[in-house]
């Protein structure tokens, strides 16, 4: 059995891996969105994610627990997938209009939405630390949107909508957290999301079949980093450290996104977007830090 110190370092390492993967994955997604629309990108990316997860199940002899679900569970996973389809469509639509770091900052709204929906539907109380964090987050959104361009304002609105939908999805999962195996949840969510995007995109004439090899490679990188490595790193982090600590470390994601965007794409968000993003991050970190310091009952 690993010592507490080794376990902590291992947990911190995997939390950083998660932040790096999701932050860098946004750059691959941004590069893809320069050529294709969000529906096409999501259709390919989540299909790649489902394949990688299935291959991981084969390697680790976890195929049965990954694919075996009951009809009721399958319906539940379909509902969850529809919610996350709306969330990812809004998120990547925002990414097509703004800098990856800006969108990454705004994606921190997922925690805020989760707290709000949990209070509304699961009757969980919002404490003082969470209220303080929420105020900082709202201030950050105000700074980003104040006197912003139409394009940035639209991106902020879309990213905010994505955060609300992600929060709704997380609360829906939390309401049945012990009902569906986490491997099955991740696998079917990615598979259903890919199918939904392809079907909707084909029906509306938006989905485009990709033949360019370089673009397919970029989509594979996005599928590896976002639906797989980002989630895998976070799950492994939570096996070694508490959720609050893992969540704080993962808040470094926007800095990985900003650094990768500067190096790979040669772009960087303006000062106002950085200030607004830092306020949002400060709100999220405030919530998590005070949760860690709160004495357990």
C-alpha positions as CSV (number, residue, x, y, z in Angstrom):
1,X,0.0,0.0,0.0
2,X,1.4,3.4,-1.0
3,X,2.3,5.9,1.7
4,X,0.1,9.0,2.1
5,X,2.9,11.2,0.7
6,X,3.3,9.0,-2.4
7,X,-0.4,8.8,-2.8
8,X,-0.7,12.6,-2.6
9,X,2.1,13.1,-5.2
10,X,0.5,10.5,-7.5
11,X,-2.9,12.2,-7.2
12,X,-1.4,15.7,-7.9
13,X,0.4,14.3,-10.9
14,X,-2.8,12.8,-12.4
15,X,-4.7,16.0,-11.7
16,X,-2.0,18.0,-13.6
17,X,-2.2,15.4,-16.4
18,X,-6.0,16.1,-16.6
19,X,-5.5,19.8,-16.7
20,X,-2.8,19.5,-19.3
21,X,-4.8,17.1,-21.5
22,X,-8.0,19.2,-21.4
23,X,-6.2,22.5,-21.9
24,X,-4.1,21.2,-24.8
25,X,-7.0,19.3,-26.2
26,X,-8.8,22.6,-26.7
27,X,-6.0,23.7,-29.0
28,X,-6.5,20.7,-31.2
29,X,-10.2,21.4,-31.2
30,X,-9.6,25.1,-32.1
31,X,-7.4,24.0,-35.0
32,X,-10.1,21.6,-36.3
33,X,-12.7,24.3,-36.0
34,X,-10.8,26.5,-38.4
35,X,-11.8,24.0,-41.1
36,X,-15.0,22.2,-39.9
37,X,-18.1,23.1,-37.9
38,X,-18.7,22.1,-34.2
39,X,-21.2,19.4,-35.1
40,X,-18.8,17.6,-37.4
41,X,-15.9,17.9,-35.0
42,X,-18.0,16.6,-32.1
43,X,-19.2,13.6,-34.2
44,X,-15.7,12.5,-35.0
45,X,-14.1,13.5,-31.6
46,X,-16.5,11.5,-29.4
47,X,-16.4,8.5,-31.7
48,X,-12.6,8.5,-31.3
49,X,-13.1,8.8,-27.6
50,X,-15.4,5.8,-27.5
51,X,-13.0,3.7,-29.5
52,X,-10.1,4.6,-27.2
53,X,-12.2,3.8,-24.1
54,X,-13.2,0.4,-25.6
55,X,-9.6,-0.4,-26.4
56,X,-8.6,0.5,-22.8
57,X,-11.3,-1.9,-21.6
58,X,-10.0,-4.7,-23.8
59,X,-6.4,-4.1,-22.6
60,X,-7.5,-4.1,-18.9
61,X,-10.0,-7.0,-19.3
62,X,-12.9,-4.8,-18.4
63,X,-15.1,-5.3,-21.6
64,X,-18.1,-6.8,-19.8
65,X,-18.4,-4.1,-17.2
66,X,-18.0,-1.5,-20.0
67,X,-20.7,-2.7,-22.4
68,X,-23.1,-4.6,-20.1
69,X,-26.0,-2.3,-19.2
70,X,-29.8,-2.8,-18.6
71,X,-32.4,-1.1,-20.8
72,X,-33.3,1.4,-18.1
73,X,-29.6,2.3,-17.7
74,X,-29.3,2.6,-21.4
75,X,-32.2,5.1,-21.5
76,X,-30.6,7.0,-18.6
77,X,-27.3,7.2,-20.5
78,X,-29.1,8.4,-23.6
79,X,-30.7,11.3,-21.6
80,X,-27.3,12.2,-20.1
81,X,-25.7,12.1,-23.6
82,X,-28.4,14.5,-25.0
83,X,-27.7,17.0,-22.2
84,X,-23.9,16.8,-22.8
85,X,-24.4,17.1,-26.6
86,X,-26.0,20.5,-25.9
87,X,-23.2,21.5,-23.5
88,X,-20.4,20.5,-25.9
89,X,-22.1,22.1,-28.9
90,X,-22.3,25.4,-27.0
91,X,-18.7,25.1,-25.7
92,X,-17.1,24.4,-29.1
93,X,-19.3,27.0,-30.8
94,X,-17.8,29.4,-28.2
95,X,-14.3,28.1,-29.0
96,X,-14.8,28.8,-32.7
97,X,-15.5,32.5,-31.8
98,X,-12.8,33.1,-29.1
99,X,-9.4,32.2,-27.7
100,X,-9.0,28.7,-26.2
101,X,-7.8,30.2,-22.8
102,X,-10.9,32.4,-22.6
103,X,-13.2,29.5,-23.3
104,X,-11.2,27.4,-20.8
105,X,-11.7,30.1,-18.1
106,X,-15.4,30.2,-18.9
107,X,-15.7,26.4,-18.7
108,X,-15.0,26.7,-15.0
109,X,-18.7,27.8,-14.8
110,X,-19.5,24.0,-14.7
111,X,-18.8,23.9,-11.0
112,X,-21.0,26.9,-10.3
113,X,-23.9,25.5,-12.3
114,X,-23.4,22.1,-10.6
115,X,-23.7,23.8,-7.1
116,X,-26.8,25.8,-8.2
117,X,-28.6,22.8,-9.7
118,X,-27.6,20.6,-6.7
119,X,-29.2,23.2,-4.4
120,X,-32.3,23.4,-6.6
121,X,-32.9,19.7,-7.4
122,X,-31.0,17.8,-4.8
123,X,-31.8,20.2,-1.9
124,X,-28.1,20.7,-1.1
125,X,-27.4,23.9,0.9
126,X,-25.2,26.7,-0.5
127,X,-22.8,27.8,2.2
128,X,-20.9,31.1,2.7
129,X,-17.7,29.9,0.9
130,X,-19.8,28.9,-2.1
131,X,-21.7,32.2,-2.1
132,X,-18.4,34.1,-2.0
133,X,-17.1,32.0,-4.9
134,X,-20.3,32.6,-6.9
135,X,-20.0,36.4,-6.5
136,X,-16.4,36.3,-7.9
137,X,-17.5,34.2,-10.8
138,X,-20.4,36.5,-11.7
139,X,-17.9,39.5,-11.4
140,X,-15.6,37.7,-13.9
141,X,-18.4,37.1,-16.4
142,X,-19.4,40.8,-16.1
143,X,-15.8,41.9,-16.8
144,X,-15.6,39.7,-19.9
145,X,-18.9,40.9,-21.3
146,X,-18.7,44.6,-20.4
147,X,-18.5,46.6,-23.6
148,X,-17.2,43.5,-25.4
149,X,-17.4,42.9,-29.1
150,X,-20.5,41.1,-30.5
151,X,-18.3,38.1,-31.3
152,X,-16.9,37.9,-27.7
153,X,-20.2,38.6,-26.1
154,X,-21.7,35.7,-28.1
155,X,-18.8,33.4,-27.1
156,X,-19.4,34.3,-23.4
157,X,-23.1,33.6,-23.7
158,X,-22.5,30.3,-25.4
159,X,-19.8,29.2,-22.9
160,X,-22.1,30.2,-20.0
161,X,-24.9,28.1,-21.5
162,X,-22.4,25.2,-21.9
163,X,-21.5,25.6,-18.2
164,X,-25.2,25.4,-17.2
165,X,-25.7,22.3,-19.3
166,X,-22.6,20.6,-18.0
167,X,-23.8,21.4,-14.5
168,X,-27.2,19.9,-15.3
169,X,-25.5,16.8,-16.7
170,X,-23.2,16.3,-13.7
171,X,-26.2,16.7,-11.3
172,X,-28.2,14.1,-13.4
173,X,-25.3,11.7,-13.1
174,X,-24.8,12.5,-9.4
175,X,-28.5,11.6,-8.8
176,X,-27.8,8.0,-10.0
177,X,-24.0,7.9,-9.2
178,X,-24.1,4.3,-8.0
179,X,-26.5,3.0,-10.6
180,X,-24.2,2.8,-13.7
181,X,-20.6,1.7,-13.8
182,X,-18.3,4.6,-14.5
183,X,-16.7,2.8,-17.5
184,X,-20.1,2.1,-19.1
185,X,-21.0,5.7,-18.4
186,X,-18.0,7.2,-20.2
187,X,-18.2,4.7,-23.1
188,X,-21.9,5.0,-23.9
189,X,-21.9,8.7,-23.3
190,X,-19.2,9.2,-25.9
191,X,-20.8,6.7,-28.3
192,X,-24.3,8.2,-28.0
193,X,-22.9,11.7,-28.3
194,X,-21.1,10.8,-31.5
195,X,-24.2,9.2,-33.0
196,X,-26.4,12.1,-32.1
197,X,-24.1,14.7,-33.7
198,X,-23.7,12.6,-36.8
199,X,-27.5,12.0,-37.1
200,X,-28.5,15.6,-36.4
201,X,-25.7,16.9,-38.6
202,X,-26.7,14.6,-41.5
203,X,-30.4,15.4,-41.2
204,X,-29.7,19.2,-41.2
205,X,-27.0,19.0,-43.9
206,X,-24.3,20.3,-41.6
207,X,-22.3,17.2,-41.0
208,X,-19.3,16.8,-43.3
209,X,-17.3,13.6,-44.0
210,X,-13.6,14.3,-43.4
211,X,-11.1,13.0,-46.0
212,X,-8.1,15.1,-45.1
213,X,-5.5,13.0,-43.3
214,X,-4.0,15.9,-41.3
215,X,-7.5,17.0,-40.1
216,X,-8.3,13.4,-39.1
217,X,-5.1,13.3,-37.0
218,X,-6.0,16.5,-35.3
219,X,-9.5,15.1,-34.5
220,X,-7.8,11.9,-33.1
221,X,-5.6,14.1,-30.8
222,X,-8.7,16.0,-29.7
223,X,-10.5,12.7,-29.0
224,X,-7.5,11.3,-27.1
225,X,-7.0,14.4,-24.9
226,X,-10.5,15.6,-24.2
227,X,-13.0,12.7,-23.8
228,X,-10.3,10.2,-22.7
229,X,-7.1,11.6,-21.1
230,X,-8.8,14.5,-19.4
231,X,-11.4,12.3,-17.7
232,X,-8.9,9.4,-17.0
233,X,-6.5,11.8,-15.3
234,X,-9.2,13.2,-13.1
235,X,-10.5,9.8,-12.1
236,X,-7.0,8.6,-11.2
237,X,-6.4,11.8,-9.3
238,X,-9.5,11.2,-7.2
239,X,-8.3,7.7,-6.4
240,X,-5.3,9.2,-4.6
241,X,-6.5,12.6,-3.3
242,X,-9.8,14.1,-2.2
243,X,-12.1,15.7,-4.8
244,X,-11.5,19.3,-3.6
245,X,-7.7,19.1,-3.9
246,X,-8.0,17.5,-7.4
247,X,-10.5,20.1,-8.5
248,X,-8.2,23.0,-7.4
249,X,-5.3,21.6,-9.4
250,X,-7.4,21.1,-12.5
251,X,-8.3,24.8,-12.4
252,X,-4.8,25.3,-13.9
253,X,-6.3,24.1,-17.2
254,X,-6.7,27.7,-18.7
255,X,-2.9,28.3,-18.3
256,X,-2.1,25.2,-20.3
257,X,-4.6,26.3,-22.9
258,X,-3.1,29.8,-23.0
259,X,0.5,28.5,-23.2
260,X,-0.3,25.9,-25.9
261,X,-2.3,28.5,-27.9
262,X,0.6,30.9,-27.8
263,X,3.2,28.3,-28.9
264,X,1.1,26.4,-31.5
265,X,-1.4,28.9,-32.8
266,X,0.5,32.2,-32.0
267,X,-2.6,33.7,-30.2
268,X,-3.2,35.0,-26.7
269,X,-6.3,36.5,-25.0
270,X,-6.4,40.3,-24.3
271,X,-6.0,41.6,-20.8
272,X,-9.7,42.1,-20.0
273,X,-10.5,38.4,-20.8
274,X,-7.5,37.3,-18.6
275,X,-8.7,39.5,-15.7
276,X,-12.3,38.2,-16.1
277,X,-11.0,34.6,-16.3
278,X,-8.9,35.0,-13.2
279,X,-11.9,36.2,-11.3
280,X,-13.8,33.2,-12.4
281,X,-10.9,30.9,-11.4
282,X,-10.6,32.7,-8.0
283,X,-14.3,32.0,-7.3
284,X,-13.9,28.3,-8.1
285,X,-10.7,28.0,-6.1
286,X,-12.3,29.9,-3.1
287,X,-15.1,27.3,-3.0
288,X,-12.7,24.4,-3.1
289,X,-10.1,25.8,-0.7
290,X,-12.7,26.5,1.9
291,X,-14.2,23.1,1.5
292,X,-10.8,21.5,2.3
293,X,-10.4,23.7,5.4
294,X,-13.9,23.0,6.6
295,X,-13.8,20.6,9.5
296,X,-15.5,17.3,8.8
297,X,-18.6,16.4,10.9
